[in-house]
C-alpha cells in the first residue's frame, strides 16, 4: 500500500508541475537572414468603427480650414475619438462641405488619394493639396492568461504580438505559450490564427504583426484546472496533502 501511494505521489508530481520549457519564450535558434520572409506585406484595409486622423494642407490654408473637423480634443487616442473621423456602419466618413465619403475596404493610401480628388473639386489649385490619412492608433483586445487583460490602444504604425502581450502584463505562469490565438474580423469574415510564443520561429509568422481590432486570447495550461501548483514544491505539497487525507480516511474506515 505504501509503495502504491509513493508511486502515485511521484507520478502526480512529475505530471502536474509546470516546466521551465513551458514558460520560456523564443526557444530555438534564429533563422538566417536569407530565410526570413517579408512579414505582413498586405496593407490593412479600413473597417467600420475605425477612427482616422486626417490632416489637410494647401496653398490657401484659410479655405482648407473649412474642410477640417472643428471638434476640440487632445492629440492622443482619447482626443482623437472627438477630433478624428469615424467610419460609420455604411463605411462612410463625413467631411465638412464635401459630405459623406466612402472609405470602407480602402488602404490609408487609397483613402488619401480619394480625398485629394474630392477636395480638388473645391480648390483652384488641386495640385497644391497635401492630405495625410492615418489610422488613429491600433486597437486590440487581450484576454485570457495575461497580467493585465483588456482593450489596448498603441499609437504605432505596427504592433507585433510581442508588443501586444508586453503591454498586457505578459503571459502569466499558467498561460499556454504554445496556444496563443488571434481572432481577426475582416471583410471576408472572422478568422482564427494560432501562434506559438515558445518558439523563435514566431518572428517568421505571417501573423507576427497584429491588425487593428484583433482579439488575442492566451489559453490556460491544463495544470491550472488541476489546481495543484505551478512549482514542483507546490505540486508535491498538494499531492502529499491529498494522499494523507486518503490514508487517514482509509484507516478510519478500517477501525470502524
ABEGO torsion letter per residue (X at the ends): XAAAAAAAAAAAAAAABBBAAAABBGBEBBBBAAABBBBGABBBBBBBGBBBBBBBBBABAAAAAAABBABBEBABAAAAAAABBBBBAAGBBBBBGAEBBBABGBBAAAAAAAAAAAAAAABABAAABBBBBBBBEBBBBBBEBBABBEBBBBBBABBBAAAAAAAAGEBBAABBAABBBBBBBBAAEBBBBBBBAABAAAAABAAABBBBGBBBBBBBBAAAAAGAEABAAAAAAAAAAAAAAAAAAAAAAAAX
